[in-house]
Amino acid sequence: MQLWIHVNKVHGDLRNVRMRRIFLLLFFKYSGYVLVEFLKSIWVTLQWFKLPLAFETLEI
């Protein structure tokens, strides 16, 4: 009985480690994706701010 509890605990720990690894992998993947999207949106916003300036210089 004691051995069975030990085996279950070890198996549970292994499963937790695997879940944690998967979670970290997904987290880094997702956060990287979010970061890229965030930078893209900032870049697009900057382009929008640059656009009117470009038109103003063209008018002059």
C-alpha positions as CSV (number, residue, x, y, z in Angstrom):
1,M,0.0,0.0,0.0
2,Q,2.8,2.4,0.9
3,L,4.6,1.6,-2.3
4,W,1.4,2.3,-4.4
5,I,1.0,5.7,-2.7
6,H,4.7,6.4,-3.5
7,V,4.3,5.4,-7.2
8,N,1.1,7.5,-7.5
9,K,2.9,10.5,-6.0
10,V,5.9,10.2,-8.3
11,H,3.6,9.8,-11.3
12,G,1.6,12.8,-10.2
13,D,4.7,14.8,-9.8
14,L,5.9,13.8,-13.3
15,R,2.5,14.7,-14.7
16,N,2.7,18.1,-12.9
17,V,6.1,18.8,-14.3
18,R,4.9,17.9,-17.8
19,M,1.9,20.2,-17.4
20,R,4.1,22.9,-16.1
21,R,6.4,22.5,-19.0
22,I,3.6,22.6,-21.5
23,F,2.1,25.6,-19.7
24,L,5.4,27.5,-19.8
25,L,5.9,26.6,-23.5
26,L,2.4,27.9,-24.3
27,F,2.9,30.9,-22.2
28,F,6.2,31.9,-23.9
29,K,4.8,31.1,-27.3
30,Y,1.6,33.2,-26.6
31,S,3.5,36.1,-24.9
32,G,5.9,36.2,-27.9
33,Y,2.9,36.4,-30.2
34,V,1.3,39.1,-28.2
35,L,4.5,41.0,-28.1
36,V,4.9,40.8,-31.9
37,E,1.3,42.0,-32.3
38,F,1.8,44.8,-29.9
39,L,4.9,46.0,-31.7
40,K,3.1,45.8,-35.0
41,S,0.3,47.9,-33.7
42,I,2.8,50.5,-32.4
43,W,4.5,50.5,-35.8
44,V,1.2,51.0,-37.6
45,T,0.2,53.8,-35.2
46,L,3.6,55.5,-35.9
47,Q,2.9,55.1,-39.6
48,W,-0.4,56.8,-39.1
49,F,1.2,59.7,-37.3
50,K,3.9,60.0,-40.0
51,L,1.3,60.0,-42.8
52,P,-0.2,63.4,-42.1
53,L,3.3,64.9,-41.7
54,A,4.2,63.4,-45.1
55,F,1.1,65.0,-46.7
56,E,2.0,68.4,-45.1
57,T,5.5,68.3,-46.5
58,L,4.0,67.4,-49.9
59,E,1.6,70.3,-49.8
60,I,4.5,72.7,-49.1
